[in-house]
Amino acid sequence: MNTIDNRSLIPVIIGDGRPLLVFTGLILALSGLFVIAQSLSGYFLPHDTEFIGLTAAQLWDYNEGKINLFMFHDRVAFGGSIIAVGVLYMWLAEFPLRYGQPWAWYLFLVSGIVGFGSFLTYLGYGYLDSWHGIATLLLLPFFVVGMSRSYRTLENKSFKDLFRSSAKINLRSRYGLGRALLLFTSLGLIAGGLTIMVVGMTSVFVPQDLEFMQITVCGLNEVNENLVPLIAHDRASFGGGVATIGVLFFFSIRRSEPTVNLRQVIFIGMTAGFGCAVGVHFVVGYTDFLHLLPAYLGVLTCYLGLILMIKT
């Protein structure tokens, strides 16, 4: 007997909302790869060139290309952070949210507010990245609809579920110590991301930045009055990405059960984030020890924590 399937396409594709959230994560990860690839090309995006009135080749003539290298390092680090966020979003949708766990939905909500909301920080120094703005506006509906649909699948609707812990931290056990180190790393990412966002909206640079570029803020303004706003945008972008990673990792580690897929997504996300943020410094020659010390500590606590979390 033939059965006629008269379902509409859109509800089937949208499903319980999780496919849209997976799509959001996938687009974020691909966007991160695009940012890195575009930076490696050595060219600026068209709207960046229009804003400062200089091509990357023209800007390279100042300070032996140090300004270009500094902008390159910011953008590659930002790309790595967006890859990490995208991977974590896909994991959240496919694993804990699949089983209607409320904490996963609320983590999407909180991280989405931090991530999408950080776009507003880009205006703190007067530069609106039109491509970034359009991409954000195009992606936001998928995220919102996915959140709305998946809300119906939750076991309960309590926001407090996000703040519960899957287990008490026992520093005397190998697993407990590893978990504590990863939570510490996550808090460091949150603090670091917020600090970078604030710096991006205010002073823009720390002393080591200007020392690396061998120039002052006044000198940058003399090169082009729009350079500082453009760099501030890049800094705020990176800070927002790092803060979002920290929020996602902290609650995922604290709330999730100790599964293999959790360890895998921590490894992938942390490697993408730290790998780009730390590695690019050596590529451009910005290797000031004190500047990189927080990142070194983060790498150490992260991978040591992961090793300890592997149950024997």
Residue pairs with C-beta under 8 A, 6 or more apart in sequence:
13 19
14 20
14 145
14 146
14 149
15 149
16 149
16 150
16 152
16 153
17 145
17 146
17 147
17 148
17 149
17 150
17 151
17 152
17 153
18 93
18 94
18 97
18 98
18 146
18 150
19 146
20 142
20 143
20 145
20 146
20 149
21 89
21 92
21 93
21 97
21 108
21 143
21 146
21 147
21 150
22 89
22 90
22 93
22 94
23 142
23 146
24 86
24 89
24 139
24 142
24 143
24 146
25 85
25 86
25 87
25 88
25 89
25 90
25 91
25 92
25 93
26 86
26 90
27 86
27 139
27 142
28 82
28 83
28 85
28 86
28 89
28 139
29 82
29 83
29 85
29 86
29 87
29 90
30 86
31 79
31 82
31 86
31 135
32 78
32 79
32 80
32 81
32 82
32 83
32 84
32 85
32 86
32 272
33 79
33 83
34 79
35 75
35 76
35 78
35 79
35 82
36 75
36 76
36 79
36 80
36 276
38 45
38 75
39 72
39 75
39 76
39 79
40 76
42 56
42 68
43 55
43 56
44 52
44 55
44 56
45 131
47 129
47 130
47 131
48 230
49 55
49 56
51 127
51 226
51 229
51 230
52 59
52 224
52 226
52 227
52 230
53 224
53 226
54 224
56 68
59 67
59 68
59 223
59 224
60 68
62 215
62 223
63 213
63 214
63 215
66 212
66 213
66 214
66 215
67 213
67 215
67 220
67 223
67 227
69 284
69 285
69 286
70 209
70 212
70 213
70 231
70 284
70 286
71 230
71 231
71 234
72 280
72 284
73 280
73 281
73 283
73 284
73 286
74 231
74 234
74 235
74 237
74 238
75 234
76 276
76 280
76 283
77 238
77 276
77 277
77 280
78 234
78 237
78 238
78 241
79 276
80 272
80 273
80 274
80 275
80 276
80 277
81 238
81 241
81 242
81 244
81 245
81 272
81 273
81 276
81 277
82 241
83 269
83 272
83 273
83 276
84 241
84 245
84 268
84 269
84 270
84 272
84 273
85 111
85 115
85 241
85 244
85 245
85 248
85 269
87 265
87 268
87 269
87 272
88 245
88 248
88 249
88 252
88 265
88 269
89 108
89 248
91 252
91 261
91 262
91 265
92 104
92 107
92 108
92 248
92 252
93 104
93 108
93 146
93 150
95 104
95 259
95 261
95 262
96 103
96 104
96 255
96 256
97 104
97 105
97 108
97 150
97 153
100 153
100 154
100 155
101 154
101 155
101 161
102 154
102 155
102 156
102 157
102 158
102 159
102 161
102 162
103 161
103 162
103 164
103 251
103 255
104 255
105 147
105 150
105 151
105 154
106 159
106 161
106 162
107 162
107 247
107 248
107 251
107 252
107 255
108 147
109 147
110 162
110 247
110 251
111 244
111 247
111 248
112 143
112 147
114 240
114 243
114 244
114 247
115 240
115 241
115 244
116 136
116 140
116 143
117 240
118 197
118 236
118 237
118 239
118 240
118 241
118 243
118 244
119 132
119 133
119 136
119 240
121 197
121 200
121 201
121 236
121 239
121 240
122 128
122 129
122 132
122 233
122 236
122 237
124 200
124 201
124 202
124 232
124 236
125 200
125 201
125 204
125 228
125 229
125 232
125 233
125 236
126 229
127 226
127 229
127 230
127 232
127 233
129 233
129 237
132 237
151 157
162 251
162 255
164 255
165 254
165 255
166 254
166 255
166 256
166 257
166 258
167 179
167 258
168 176
169 176
169 179
169 180
169 183
170 176
171 177
171 180
174 308
174 309
174 311
174 312
175 258
175 308
175 309
175 311
177 305
177 308
178 304
178 305
178 306
178 307
178 308
178 309
178 310
179 253
179 258
179 305
179 309
180 305
181 301
181 302
181 304
181 305
181 308
182 249
182 253
182 266
182 301
182 302
182 305
182 306
182 309
183 250
183 253
183 254
184 301
184 305
185 249
185 270
185 298
185 301
185 302
185 305
186 246
186 247
186 249
186 250
186 253
187 246
187 250
188 246
188 294
188 297
188 298
188 301
189 242
189 243
189 245
189 246
189 249
189 273
189 298
190 243
190 246
190 247
190 250
191 246
192 239
192 242
192 243
192 246
192 294
192 298
193 239
193 240
193 241
193 242
193 243
193 244
193 245
193 246
194 239
194 243
195 239
196 235
196 236
196 238
196 239
196 242
197 235
197 236
197 239
197 240
197 243
198 239
199 205
199 206
199 235
199 239
200 232
200 233
200 234
200 235
200 236
200 237
200 238
200 239
201 232
201 236
204 217
204 228
204 231
204 232
204 235
205 217
205 231
206 291
208 286
208 288
208 290
208 291
210 216
210 217
211 288
212 285
212 286
212 288
213 220
215 223
217 228
220 227
220 228
220 231
221 227
221 228
242 273
242 277
245 269
245 273
248 269
249 266
249 269
249 270
252 262
252 265
252 266
253 262
253 266
256 262
258 309
258 311
263 306
263 309
263 310
266 302
266 306
267 306
270 302
270 303
270 306
274 295
274 298
274 299
274 302
277 295
278 292
278 295
278 296
278 299
281 287
281 291
281 292
